[in-house]
Amino acid sequence: AAATQAPPPPVDATLPATRIIDVAQVDGCRDVQYSTLSRFWELETGSDCGAFRFRGYRPMSVSVVGATSVNRLPTSGSPDNNAASEVDYRKTEMRVQLSVRTKLAQGLLTRGHPTLRDSLWAGYTQQSYWQLFSPGISRPFRNTDHEPEIMYVYPTDAKLPFGWRWRYSGIGLVHQSNGQSLPLSRSWNRVYLMTGMELDNRWTVTGRLWKRLHESADSDDNPGISNYVGRAELGLTWNVDKDNTLALTARHSLGATGRGSARLEWLQTLGTSLVGNRTNLRLHTQLFTGYGDSLIDYNRKRTVFSVGLSLVDF
């Protein structure tokens, strides 16, 4: 006799429809049962959101900026890249940052592993300084940096002392330029190694070490940029609670000059009654001091304070 299939269990009509929809819409890279780094880089099967979908990368933000100085006459170690005349920029301006990424492929080297997933990503970040408060010079964009990159991330799950976990390592290639012609053109290319570890969902430590790709003297817009912006970066993030995050990012030249920068950020989650009690919108307060806040300022030290709004994920 033919086997018969048992009928499906009845649906409990007492369950509210919204609850059924919520269960069906669980998204791996937003599933809070996984750690911060696992969700960000989709290191595990359960934290995977699939390829060719846009993710947030760095914060997407709009901020009001006040600085100790503004670069009215940009200079470079290259004689052809020195501005000929000053522009009457103001120290107070707007900063707009857009940043997205997408996963191109996964399971390249971890195919067959029951839980871990490596991945290949492409990202793009754009940061613009807008002289909104300078009507006398028609409110121009003082500088816009474009930063496309490609990165490969390999997952790990090694236990470290004091409860820390080593979560990933990777390699990347990044181009950064401001898209301007001479004498304001600035650009460079780097290859980097990166890694990250975390303690529960409270603390994360990330690091990058990079090497600038060689350019001939006649095509180098910014000689010695690594001695100003740096050759390494260390990031420390503390999730104080579900609504507040503090982050410190430090860069260093790893050379005799000892130059670099430090960036301290506070992000506070904002809620609104229009869309619910909690959103992905953050109040973003930032203090930066050092070199390389933008490419046009790669060799100019300044301190910048900004307050604005950031969309940290979408």
C-alpha positions in Angstrom: 0.0 0.0 0.0 1.2 3.5 -0.7 2.5 5.3 2.3 0.4 8.2 3.5 1.9 11.5 4.7 0.8 12.9 8.1 -1.2 16.1 7.8 0.6 19.3 9.0 -0.1 20.4 12.5 -3.0 22.8 12.9 -2.1 26.5 13.1 -2.9 28.0 16.5 -5.4 30.7 15.6 -4.8 32.3 19.0 -1.3 33.5 17.9 -1.4 37.1 16.7 -0.6 37.6 13.0 2.2 40.0 13.8 4.0 37.3 15.8 3.9 34.9 12.8 5.3 37.6 10.5 8.1 38.5 12.9 9.3 34.9 13.0 9.2 34.6 9.3 11.3 37.8 8.9 14.2 36.9 11.1 17.4 38.1 9.3 20.7 36.3 10.1 23.0 39.4 10.1 20.5 41.1 12.5 19.9 38.2 14.8 21.2 39.4 18.2 21.9 35.9 19.4 25.1 36.2 17.4 28.0 38.4 18.4 28.6 41.9 17.0 31.6 40.9 14.7 29.8 37.7 13.6 26.8 39.7 12.4 28.9 42.5 10.9 31.1 40.2 8.7 28.5 37.3 8.6 31.1 34.8 10.0 28.7 32.0 10.7 25.9 30.2 8.8 23.3 31.7 11.2 24.5 35.3 10.8 24.5 35.1 7.0 22.3 37.5 5.0 23.4 36.3 1.5 25.3 37.9 -1.3 24.7 41.0 -3.4 22.6 42.8 -0.8 23.6 46.3 0.4 24.8 46.6 4.0 26.0 49.5 6.1 29.8 49.8 6.4 31.0 52.9 8.2 28.3 55.2 9.6 26.3 57.1 7.1 26.2 60.5 8.7 25.5 64.2 8.4 27.3 66.4 10.9 28.0 70.0 11.7 31.8 70.4 12.1 33.9 73.0 14.0 37.7 72.9 13.7 40.7 74.7 15.1 41.8 75.5 11.5 40.7 75.0 7.9 43.0 74.4 4.9 42.7 77.5 2.8 45.9 76.9 0.9 46.5 73.1 0.5 50.1 72.1 -0.1 51.9 68.8 -0.9 55.4 67.4 -1.1 54.9 67.5 -4.9 55.5 71.0 -6.4 52.7 70.5 -8.9 50.2 69.9 -6.1 50.4 73.2 -4.2 47.4 75.6 -4.4 48.2 78.9 -6.1 45.9 81.1 -4.0 43.9 81.0 -0.8 40.1 80.4 -0.7 38.2 82.0 2.2 36.9 78.8 3.7 35.3 78.9 7.2 36.2 76.7 10.1 32.6 75.7 10.5 31.1 73.4 7.8 29.1 70.3 7.2 30.4 66.8 6.7 28.4 64.2 4.8 29.5 60.6 4.8 28.0 57.7 2.7 29.3 54.2 3.2 28.0 50.9 1.8 29.3 47.4 1.1 28.1 44.1 -0.4 29.2 40.5 -0.2 30.4 39.2 -3.6 31.0 35.6 -2.6 31.2 33.2 0.4 32.4 29.8 1.3 35.5 30.1 -0.9 37.8 28.3 1.6 35.4 27.2 4.2 33.2 25.1 2.0 32.0 22.1 3.9 32.5 23.6 7.3 29.4 23.1 9.4 29.2 26.7 10.8 32.0 29.1 9.7 31.8 31.1 6.4 34.6 33.1 4.8 33.5 35.9 2.4 34.6 38.4 -0.3 33.3 41.9 0.0 33.3 45.2 -2.0 32.8 48.5 -0.2 32.6 52.2 -1.0 32.9 55.2 1.3 32.5 58.8 0.4 33.2 61.7 2.7 32.5 65.4 1.7 33.2 68.6 3.5 30.6 71.2 2.5 31.0 74.9 3.2 27.3 75.4 3.8 27.9 78.5 6.0 30.0 80.4 3.4 27.5 82.1 1.1 30.2 84.6 0.0 32.0 81.8 -2.0 28.7 80.1 -3.1 28.9 77.3 -0.5 31.2 74.9 -2.3 32.3 71.4 -1.4 35.8 72.0 0.0 36.8 68.3 -0.5 35.3 65.0 -1.3 37.2 61.7 -0.7 36.2 58.5 -2.6 37.3 55.2 -1.1 36.4 52.0 -3.0 37.9 48.8 -1.6 37.7 45.0 -1.8 38.4 42.7 1.2 38.5 39.0 2.0 37.5 37.9 5.5 38.3 34.5 7.0 36.4 33.5 10.2 38.0 32.1 13.3 36.7 31.2 16.7 39.8 30.9 18.9 39.5 31.4 22.6 41.9 33.9 24.1 42.7 34.8 27.7 40.2 36.5 30.0 37.2 35.5 27.9 38.2 37.1 24.6 37.6 35.4 21.2 39.6 35.9 18.1 36.9 36.2 15.4 38.4 36.9 12.0 41.4 37.9 9.9 41.5 39.2 6.4 43.2 41.1 3.6 42.1 44.1 1.5 43.0 46.5 -1.3 41.8 50.1 -1.1 42.1 53.1 -3.4 41.4 56.6 -2.0 41.3 59.8 -4.0 39.6 63.2 -4.0 38.8 63.2 -7.7 40.3 66.7 -8.3 42.7 67.8 -10.9 46.0 69.6 -10.3 47.0 71.2 -8.1 44.5 69.8 -5.6 44.6 66.2 -6.7 45.3 63.7 -3.9 45.3 59.9 -4.1 47.0 56.7 -2.9 46.6 52.9 -3.0 47.1 50.4 -0.2 47.0 46.7 0.6 46.2 45.8 4.2 45.9 43.0 6.7 43.2 43.1 9.3 41.9 41.2 12.3 39.4 41.5 15.1 38.5 40.0 18.5 35.7 40.6 21.0 34.6 40.1 24.6 31.0 39.1 24.7 28.9 41.8 23.0 30.5 44.5 25.1 34.0 45.1 23.7 35.6 44.7 20.3 39.2 45.3 19.2 40.0 45.6 15.5 43.3 46.3 13.8 44.7 47.0 10.3 48.3 47.2 9.1 48.8 48.5 5.6 51.5 49.1 2.9 51.2 51.8 0.3 51.6 50.6 -3.2 54.5 52.3 -5.0 53.9 55.3 -7.3 56.5 57.0 -9.5 57.6 60.4 -8.4 56.0 62.2 -11.3 52.6 60.6 -10.5 52.7 60.9 -6.7 50.2 63.6 -5.6 51.1 63.3 -1.9 54.7 62.1 -1.2 55.2 60.8 2.3 51.5 60.4 3.1 52.2 57.3 5.2 54.4 59.4 7.5 51.4 61.6 8.3 48.2 59.5 8.0 50.0 56.4 9.3 50.7 52.7 8.5 48.5 51.0 11.1 45.2 51.5 12.8 43.8 50.1 16.1 40.1 50.4 17.0 38.4 49.8 20.4 34.6 49.8 20.7 32.6 49.6 23.9 28.9 48.8 23.8 28.0 50.5 27.0 24.4 49.3 26.7 21.9 48.7 23.9 21.6 52.4 23.2 25.1 53.8 23.7 28.4 53.0 22.0 31.9 54.5 22.5 34.6 54.0 20.0 38.3 55.0 19.8 40.3 54.7 16.6 44.1 55.5 16.6 46.5 55.6 13.7 50.3 55.7 13.8 53.0 56.2 11.3 55.2 53.4 12.9 58.2 55.6 12.1 60.4 58.2 13.6 57.9 61.0 12.9 55.4 59.5 15.4 52.6 61.2 13.5 49.1 59.8 13.2 45.6 60.6 14.6 43.0 59.7 17.2 39.3 59.7 16.8 36.8 59.4 19.7 33.1 58.8 18.9 29.9 58.4 20.9 26.8 57.0 19.2 23.5 57.1 21.0 20.4 55.4 19.6 17.4 57.6 18.9 13.8 56.5 19.0 10.7 58.1 17.5 7.0 57.4 17.9 6.6 57.4 14.1 8.4 54.2 13.5 8.7 52.6 17.0 10.6 52.9 20.2 14.0 52.2 18.8 15.6 53.0 15.4 18.9 52.6 13.6 19.3 56.4 13.8 22.1 57.6 16.1 23.2 60.9 17.6 26.8 60.9 16.5 29.3 63.0 18.5 33.0 62.9 17.3 36.3 64.4 18.3 39.3 64.0 16.0 42.8 65.3 16.3 45.8 64.6 14.1 46.6 64.2 10.4 44.4 62.9 7.5 40.9 63.8 8.5 40.5 64.2 4.7 43.0 63.7 1.9 43.4 67.4 1.3 44.5 67.7 4.9 46.9 64.7 4.8 49.9 66.8 5.9 48.0 69.3 8.1 47.3 68.6 11.8 44.0 69.9 13.1 41.4 69.2 15.8 37.8 68.7 14.7 34.6 68.4 16.8 31.4 67.3 15.1 27.8 66.6 16.1 25.2 65.0 13.8 23.1 62.1 12.9 24.2 58.6 11.7 22.5 55.7 10.2 24.6 52.8 11.3 22.7 50.0 9.5 19.9 49.4 7.1 
